[in-house]
Amino acid sequence: MDAFYWPNIVTRFETAISTPRIPHKGLENITVSELLKAKGEEEKEVVYWCRTSDTVYDAVQNMTQHNIGALVVIKPEDEKLLAGIVTERDYLRKIIVQGKSSTSTRVGEIMTNENKLISVTSDTNILQAMQLMTDHHIRHVPVIDKKVVGMISIVDVVRTIVEQQHAEVKHLNEYIRGNY
């Protein structure tokens, strides 16, 4: 029975959660911009991309190399124009399951086009971003402020929410114990 003893669970939980990357300020006050900063992407504007004319194989290789699940897709004729997004899910559903060749299929054939693209802005609240991703059953969302400034995943959002809730629980425990 002592395996379920509450202090053991709290200790294990606290060690599993890293120190919050975003200072505790309440979920209603955290924006996508702060999430990008915590990822180290906002200043550098790190956005992994491919072209509509690239092969799916090259796009998947790019995702694998950077350990990411989605790429922004740009138009080859004007690399400043967003064409859409391609994800691991697109690869699985539109290449693997359909028995197509990833080396002869172009990204433009399987991507989600810009007219169907779900995106957020830097000032979007993190809870709104999570709701949007949940409602549309999507895992990756480009962050667009007149241009693409980053990409967030549901993992990024959930991690931030868990870190903030962990900090809140810690703060409340300190308050209850009188250690504030």
Sequence and secondary structure as in RCSB ss.txt:
>XXXX:A:sequence
MDAFYWPNIVTRFETAISTPRIPHKGLENITVSELLKAKGEEEKEVVYWCRTSDTVYDAVQNMTQHNIGALVVIK
PEDEKLLAGIVTERDYLRKIIVQGKSSTSTRVGEIMTNENKLISVTSDTNILQAMQLMTDHHIRHVPVIDKKVVG
MISIVDVVRTIVEQQHAEVKHLNEYIRGNY
>XXXX:A:secstr
 GGG HHHHHHHHHHHS   SS    GGG BHHHHHHHHT TTTT   EEETTSBHHHHHHHHHHHT SEEEEEE
TTEEEEEEEEEEHHHHIIIIITTT  TTTSBHHHHSEEGGG   B TTSBHHHHHHHHHHHT SEEEEESSSEEE
EEEHHHHHHHHHHHHHHHHHHHHHHHHT  
